Amino acid sequence: MNKIFEVLENKAFDKISKALFMLDTGKRITLPVLQNVLIAQSGDFVTLTRSNIDRSLSFKIKKGTVCDFTGEKSFTVPSKELAERTAGLEGFELLQDDEKLFLRSESATALQSAALFSEIMLPADDFPILPKVESPELFASVDAESFFEALKQGSVFASSEDTRAVLNGVYLEQVENELHFVATDGRRMFLKRIKTSRGTKGAFIIRKEEIETLCKVAKLCKVRGNIGIFKNSTGYCVAFSVGETVAIFSGKILEGVYPNYKQVIPRELENIVSINRDVLEKAVKAIKQFTPKPERGDLGISFKQHGRTFCAENFNGEVITELAPSEKELPAIDFQLVFFEEAIKNSKGAFKLAFSDAFSPALLKTETEFFILMPLRKPETNRRPAEPERQIENEPETVNA
């Protein structure tokens, strides 16, 4: 048996193998080799790559640090086995015997002799051509923690419907020294801006499913510091460091023209109320807890003035929470409750609610996040009706038996 691969630092390698396993190949993919990791040698580096044709994740490792490549040519190994069977080992070797692959480790948690790792080695030539981003330009250089947080927040507000595919992701736009993250499903919109140190003007869309994988990988690998985002007309890639290892996540840009989000942002709103975050969260929880769910639609929240206090209440006016004092008489406005649940979960700091009337888009914002919300245009009959005045003159005469 010939030794073709050796892991020297399994603590670092364990994160890499698990991150590669996270790349979802999708149920529609039937090529067996897509369940594998391609291990190849490139000069003084070893690369480990997984792909599902539309996107790929690759780690470039300097030989002799985390691992070493001792074989003559590239090969593939099952991603699941690589992540699960090597977890916790202090180090291990992969050995080849004809078309079979064996695992050997001297650590106490593995067999002392060679153990069968894979019945059949799928050839590296079967591995698909990766989605390359040819001649990419640096789109932005940003803080990793801020970038992944904004992506994760935005994906919550992106649409999941197939009718408008262009809304099934987060829109990234470089504007001067800021990177804008925008997502909408047609009923509400999320906007966040973070500072960039370098970059070029432009925009593109990242799909929701790619964001989910990318954020999971970043969390597992504890990505810190600055990351680079590169793009061309068809694809993009996100490059970041995991210790001394360079990781590159590549994908295809979601095609289509994104709506002009700047036109949707309401301007010169007359009514602005500062709301303590904890108080608003308390109001949302109270409505959800004490209001029966309607037969149709979702729970709602009404903002309404009571005397000199701006309050939040359910549509029946039975659950009322005082939010903030207000000397100005403010109009009532209604929303779906879920809008505020998601805004609270995906933001930090105190809120300001700004609106003009009960029908126009409103703005809920923190210091860094903006939520543009469409009010509910529900008929007044959905509220508790007032007692009707009795029309005495129209009452029928009483007939005595």
C-alpha positions in Angstrom: 0.0 0.0 0.0 1.2 3.5 -0.9 0.7 6.5 1.4 -0.8 9.2 -0.7 -2.0 11.7 2.0 -1.2 12.6 5.6 -2.8 14.9 8.1 -0.4 16.4 10.6 -2.7 18.8 12.5 -6.1 17.2 12.8 -7.6 20.0 14.9 -7.4 22.4 12.0 -8.1 19.7 9.4 -11.3 18.7 11.3 -12.8 22.1 10.7 -11.9 22.0 7.0 -13.4 18.5 6.4 -16.6 19.4 8.2 -16.9 22.7 6.3 -16.6 20.8 3.0 -19.3 18.3 4.1 -21.6 21.3 4.7 -21.7 22.2 1.0 -25.1 20.9 0.0 -25.1 19.0 -3.3 -28.8 19.2 -3.6 -31.3 16.4 -4.2 -31.3 16.9 -8.0 -27.6 16.0 -8.2 -27.1 12.4 -9.1 -23.4 12.2 -9.9 -21.8 10.1 -7.2 -18.5 12.0 -7.4 -20.2 15.1 -6.1 -20.4 13.5 -2.7 -16.6 13.4 -2.7 -13.8 15.9 -1.9 -11.2 16.4 -4.5 -7.7 16.4 -3.0 -5.0 17.7 -5.4 -1.4 19.1 -5.3 -0.6 22.5 -6.7 3.1 23.5 -6.3 3.8 23.9 -2.5 0.1 23.7 -1.7 -2.6 21.0 -1.2 -6.1 21.9 -2.2 -9.3 20.3 -1.0 -12.4 21.1 -3.0 -16.1 20.2 -3.1 -18.6 21.3 -5.7 -22.2 20.9 -6.8 -21.6 22.4 -10.2 -23.3 25.7 -9.3 -21.1 26.5 -6.4 -17.9 25.2 -4.8 -15.8 25.5 -1.6 -12.0 25.1 -1.7 -9.3 25.2 0.9 -5.7 25.9 -0.1 -3.2 24.6 2.5 0.6 24.9 2.5 2.2 21.5 2.4 3.8 20.4 5.6 1.5 22.5 7.9 -1.9 21.0 8.4 -1.4 18.2 5.9 0.9 16.8 3.3 0.4 15.3 -0.2 2.6 12.3 -0.9 0.8 10.7 -3.8 1.6 11.1 -7.5 -1.8 12.3 -8.7 -5.1 13.9 -7.6 -7.8 11.7 -6.0 -11.3 11.9 -4.4 -12.6 10.7 -1.1 -16.2 10.6 0.3 -16.9 13.8 2.1 -19.0 12.3 4.8 -16.4 9.6 5.7 -13.7 12.2 5.7 -15.6 14.4 8.2 -17.0 11.7 10.4 -14.3 8.9 10.5 -11.3 11.2 11.1 -13.0 13.4 13.8 -11.0 13.3 17.0 -7.9 11.7 15.6 -4.5 13.2 16.4 -3.4 12.5 12.9 -3.9 9.9 10.1 -2.7 8.7 6.8 -4.6 7.7 3.6 -3.1 4.7 1.8 -3.9 3.4 -1.6 -4.1 -0.3 -2.7 -5.2 -0.6 -6.3 -8.5 1.2 -6.4 -9.2 0.9 -2.7 -8.5 3.5 0.0 -7.4 2.8 3.6 -7.2 4.9 6.7 -4.4 4.4 9.2 -3.9 6.2 12.5 -1.7 5.6 15.5 -4.1 7.4 17.9 -5.9 5.5 20.5 -9.3 6.2 18.9 -8.4 4.3 15.7 -7.4 0.8 14.8 -3.6 0.3 14.9 -3.6 -1.4 11.5 -5.0 -0.1 8.3 -8.9 0.1 8.1 -10.9 0.2 4.9 -11.8 3.8 4.2 -13.5 3.6 0.8 -14.4 0.5 -1.2 -13.9 2.3 -4.6 -11.8 5.4 -5.3 -13.7 7.5 -7.8 -11.2 9.0 -10.2 -10.4 12.7 -10.1 -11.1 13.0 -13.8 -14.8 12.4 -13.0 -14.9 15.6 -10.8 -16.9 18.3 -12.5 -15.5 21.5 -13.9 -15.7 24.1 -11.1 -17.6 27.4 -11.4 -14.6 29.6 -11.9 -14.7 33.4 -11.7 -12.4 34.3 -14.5 -10.5 37.6 -14.1 -12.5 38.8 -11.2 -12.3 42.3 -9.8 -12.1 43.1 -6.1 -15.7 44.1 -5.3 -15.3 44.8 -1.6 -13.0 44.3 1.3 -15.0 44.2 4.6 -15.0 43.0 8.2 -15.9 39.3 8.2 -18.2 39.4 11.2 -20.2 42.4 9.9 -20.5 40.8 6.4 -21.8 37.4 7.5 -24.2 39.0 10.0 -25.7 41.2 7.4 -26.0 38.3 4.9 -27.8 36.2 7.5 -30.1 39.0 8.5 -31.0 39.8 4.9 -31.8 36.2 3.9 -34.7 36.2 6.4 -36.4 38.9 4.4 -35.7 37.6 1.0 -38.6 35.9 -0.9 -39.0 32.1 -1.1 -41.5 32.2 -4.0 -40.5 31.1 -7.5 -42.6 33.7 -9.2 -39.9 36.4 -8.9 -36.6 34.5 -8.7 -34.6 37.8 -8.6 -36.0 38.3 -5.0 -34.7 34.9 -3.8 -31.5 36.3 -2.5 -29.7 39.3 -1.0 -28.7 42.2 -3.2 -25.2 43.6 -2.6 -24.3 47.0 -3.9 -21.1 48.9 -3.4 -21.9 52.6 -3.0 -18.8 54.8 -2.4 -17.3 53.5 0.8 -20.3 51.5 1.9 -21.7 48.0 1.0 -25.5 47.9 1.0 -27.3 44.6 1.8 -30.9 44.6 0.5 -33.6 41.9 0.7 -37.4 42.0 0.1 -40.3 39.7 -0.5 -42.6 42.5 -1.8 -44.3 43.2 1.6 -41.3 44.4 3.6 -37.7 45.3 2.9 -34.4 45.0 4.8 -31.5 47.4 4.3 -28.2 47.5 6.1 -25.0 49.4 5.3 -21.5 48.5 6.4 -18.2 50.3 5.8 -15.7 48.9 3.2 -12.0 49.6 3.1 -11.6 48.9 -0.6 -13.7 48.0 -3.6 -15.2 49.0 -6.9 -18.7 50.2 -7.8 -21.2 47.5 -8.8 -23.9 45.1 -7.6 -24.9 41.4 -7.6 -27.3 39.0 -5.9 -26.4 36.0 -3.7 -29.0 33.2 -3.5 -30.5 32.3 -0.1 -29.3 28.7 -0.2 -25.7 29.9 -0.8 -25.9 32.4 2.0 -27.0 29.6 4.4 -24.0 27.4 3.5 -21.6 30.3 3.5 -22.6 31.5 7.0 -22.5 28.0 8.4 -18.9 27.6 7.1 -17.9 31.0 8.5 -19.3 30.1 11.9 -17.6 26.7 12.0 -14.2 28.1 10.9 -14.6 31.1 13.2 -13.7 33.5 10.4 -12.3 36.8 11.7 -10.6 39.9 10.2 -11.2 41.2 6.7 -12.4 39.2 3.8 -12.3 39.8 0.1 -15.3 39.6 -2.2 -14.5 39.3 -6.0 -16.9 39.2 -9.0 -17.2 39.4 -12.7 -20.3 39.4 -14.9 -21.3 35.8 -14.2 -19.9 34.7 -10.9 -18.5 35.8 -7.5 -16.2 34.4 -4.8 -15.6 35.1 -1.2 -12.1 34.6 0.1 -11.2 34.4 3.8 -8.5 32.9 6.0 -8.7 30.0 8.4 -5.5 30.2 10.3 -2.8 29.9 7.6 -5.2 28.3 5.2 -7.0 30.3 2.4 -10.7 29.4 1.8 -12.6 30.4 -1.3 -16.4 30.0 -1.7 -17.5 30.5 -5.4 -20.9 30.7 -6.9 -23.0 31.9 -9.8 -24.6 35.3 -9.7 -28.4 35.3 -9.7 -29.4 36.8 -13.0 -32.1 39.5 -13.3 -32.7 43.1 -12.6 -33.2 43.9 -9.0 -36.0 46.5 -8.1 -34.8 50.0 -7.4 -34.9 49.8 -3.6 -33.9 53.5 -3.2 -37.3 54.5 -4.6 -39.1 52.5 -2.0 -37.4 54.1 1.0 -39.9 56.6 2.4 -38.8 60.2 2.7 -39.8 63.1 5.0 -41.9 61.1 7.4 -43.9 63.3 9.7 -44.4 61.0 12.7 -41.3 59.6 14.4 -41.5 57.7 17.7 -38.4 56.4 19.7 -39.2 53.0 21.1 -37.2 51.1 23.7 -36.2 47.7 22.3 -37.2 45.7 25.4 -40.6 47.4 25.6 -41.4 46.7 22.0 -40.3 43.0 22.4 -42.5 42.8 25.4 -45.5 44.2 23.5 -45.0 41.7 20.6 -44.8 38.7 23.0 -47.9 39.8 24.9 -49.9 40.1 21.7 -48.7 36.7 20.5 -49.4 35.0 23.9 -52.8 36.4 24.7 -54.4 36.8 21.2 -56.1 33.8 19.6 -54.8 33.1 16.1 -57.3 34.2 13.4 -58.9 31.6 11.1 -57.4 33.5 8.2 -54.1 35.4 7.9 -51.6 36.2 10.6 -51.7 38.1 13.9 -51.6 41.8 13.7 -50.2 44.7 15.7 -51.8 48.1 15.9 -50.0 51.3 17.0 -52.3 53.8 18.4 -52.4 56.8 20.7 -54.1 56.7 24.1 -54.1 60.1 25.6 -50.5 61.3 25.6 -49.1 57.8 25.2 -48.2 55.9 22.1 -49.2 52.2 22.5 -49.1 48.8 20.8 -52.1 46.6 20.9 -53.8 43.7 19.2 -56.6 44.3 16.7 -59.3 43.9 19.4 -57.7 46.4 21.7 -57.6 43.8 24.5 -53.8 43.6 24.9 -52.3 47.0 25.3 -48.6 47.9 26.0 -47.5 51.5 26.5 -44.5 52.3 24.3 -43.5 55.9 24.6 -44.9 59.3 25.6 -46.2 61.5 22.8 -47.4 65.1 23.0 -48.3 65.0 19.4 -51.5 63.3 18.3 -50.3 60.4 16.1 -52.5 58.5 13.6 -53.1 54.8 14.1 -51.3 52.3 11.9 -51.5 48.5 11.6 -49.0 45.8 10.6 -48.5 42.1 10.5 -47.0 41.0 13.9 -44.4 38.8 12.2 -42.7 41.9 10.7 -41.8 43.1 14.1 -40.8 39.6 15.4 -38.3 39.3 12.6 -37.1 42.9 13.0 -36.4 42.3 16.7 -34.5 39.0 16.0 -32.4 40.5 13.2 -31.3 43.8 14.7 -29.5 45.5 17.6 -30.2 48.6 19.6 -33.2 50.9 20.1 -35.9 51.4 17.5 -37.4 54.4 15.8 -40.8 54.0 14.0 -41.4 56.6 11.4 -44.6 56.9 9.3 -46.9 59.4 7.6 -50.3 57.7 7.6 -52.0 54.4 7.9 -51.6 53.5 4.2 -48.0 54.5 3.1 -44.8 52.5 3.7 -43.4 53.0 7.2 -39.8 52.8 8.4 -38.6 50.9 11.4 -34.9 51.5 12.0 -32.0 51.1 14.4 -28.6 52.7 14.1 -27.5 50.2 11.5 -30.6 48.4 10.2 -33.6 49.7 8.2 -36.9 47.9 7.8 -39.4 49.3 5.3 -42.8 47.9 6.1 -46.2 48.0 4.3 -49.1 48.7 6.7 -52.1 46.4 6.7 -55.0 48.0 4.8 -57.6 46.1 6.7 -61.2 47.3 6.8 -62.4 48.9 10.0 -64.9 46.1 10.5 -61.9 43.9 11.5 -61.7 46.0 14.7 -64.1 45.6 17.5 -67.2 47.3 16.2 -68.8 50.1 18.1 -72.2 49.5 19.6 -74.8 50.6 17.0 -77.2 53.4 17.8 -80.7 52.2 18.2 -83.1 53.6 15.6 -86.2 53.9 17.7 -88.4 55.3 15.0 -87.7 52.2 12.8 -88.5 49.6 15.4 -91.6 47.4 14.8 -94.5 47.9 17.0 -95.0 45.4 19.8 -98.1 43.3 19.4 -99.7 42.1 22.6 -101.2 38.6 22.4 
